[in-house]
Amino acid sequence: MDRIIAIGGSAGAIGAVRALCDTLPKDIPAAVCIVIHVGARGGNLIADVFGERCPIPVETAVDGRKLEHGRAYVAAADHHLIVADDTIRLGRGPRENLARPAIDPLMRSAGVSCGSRAIGVVLTGMLNDGSAGLADLKRCGGVTVVQNPIEATARDMPLAALAASDIDYQTPIGELGALLKMLTTAPPGPSPPPPDDIRLEVEIALGRPTGTEEMNRLGNPVALSCPDCGGVLSQMKNAPPLRFRCQVGHGYTGEVLAVKQEGSVDEAMRVALRIVEERATLTKKMAEEARRDGLRHSAISFERTAARSQEHVETLRDALRKVGGKRTTSVA
């Protein structure tokens, strides 16, 4: 297996990959690995969707299978797609950027295994999974490509990749097939030794536990907690983009972490709203019962508590409306 093309995308990427299939040469001298964000319970049907139009065979990646050029391999649901020399590995390591499969592990592993023979492509998608991995692939000597953000369904991923490293090519999807043919037939450049930090992050994606000493080589602990497991986060030393990992191995860019925290705040506020609403309802009923029993002072006390609780209810509802408005604006 001479060359490898690692492709990643999220929102809008199924359409982008299908469009790429229309222009991909049937004699492409490379293995093509594809990661599209899918849910943990999603079926492995994406390969069939791509195979309908792709001039090369497309299959769902199987652990241990040898990579062959002229074939495409799509990440299986709930597994990171890892390239280990000329072999597919499916990793059950922690989620990265809230996803498994995630794009970053594929890009890193392609860079570690293939060096300058690796080509990384980031397509349309929300947030910025893929930006760190593509930068790491370039550190290993690989060639980096992004879909032109102007035509992307979701521009976040291409723009984030452009901001994270010096991207080699920025191209419309309709011209990507010809570019990949040119890149795979050109002689590869020199391949520097893969950095140790990239190797370690590939092993994390495969599911290997990491010790404190190893994590300290990757980053420095900060006063932030992992939203998935509650562990202490470490800020990764290699940046941009700004990234964090916990001891378990959950990984986040700063942008993804902020989105996750916002969701946690929203959930906590809704739980608080429910509790305060129930308190307001309960104290109103207690006030009514006290009135019926002739307990005037108790009734007044319960009514005051109910009124304060209702004020808190309105405050929480207003805050939730504002949070929801900000989220809607940011997505638009």
HELIX and SHEET records of a PDB file:
HELIX    1   1 ALA A   13  THR A   23  1                                  11    
HELIX    2   2 ILE A   46  GLY A   51  1                                   6    
HELIX    3   3 ILE A  103  CYS A  114  1                                  12    
HELIX    4   4 GLY A  115  ARG A  117  5                                   3    
HELIX    5   5 SER A  131  ARG A  139  1                                   9    
HELIX    6   6 PRO A  149  GLU A  151  5                                   3    
HELIX    7   7 ASP A  156  ALA A  164  1                                   9    
HELIX    8   8 ILE A  173  GLU A  175  5                                   3    
HELIX    9   9 LEU A  176  THR A  185  1                                  10    
HELIX   10  10 ASP A  196  LEU A  206  1                                  11    
HELIX   11  11 THR A  212  LEU A  218  1                                   7    
HELIX   12  12 GLY A  254  ARG A  292  1                                  39    
HELIX   13  13 ARG A  296  VAL A  331  1                                  36    
SHEET    1   A 7 VAL A  58  THR A  60  0                                        
SHEET    2   A 7 ALA A  72  VAL A  74  1                                        
SHEET    3   A 7 ALA A  30  ILE A  36  1                                        
SHEET    4   A 7 ARG A   3  GLY A   9  1                                        
SHEET    5   A 7 ALA A 118  VAL A 122  1                                        
SHEET    6   A 7 VAL A 143  GLN A 147  1                                        
SHEET    7   A 7 TYR A 169  THR A 171  1                                        
SHEET    1   B 2 HIS A  80  ALA A  84  0                                        
SHEET    2   B 2 THR A  87  GLY A  91 -1                                        
SHEET    1   C 4 GLY A 219  SER A 225  0                                        
SHEET    2   C 4 VAL A 232  MET A 236 -1                                        
SHEET    3   C 4 ARG A 243  CYS A 246 -1                                        
SHEET    4   C 4 GLY A 251  THR A 253 -1                                        
END                                                                             
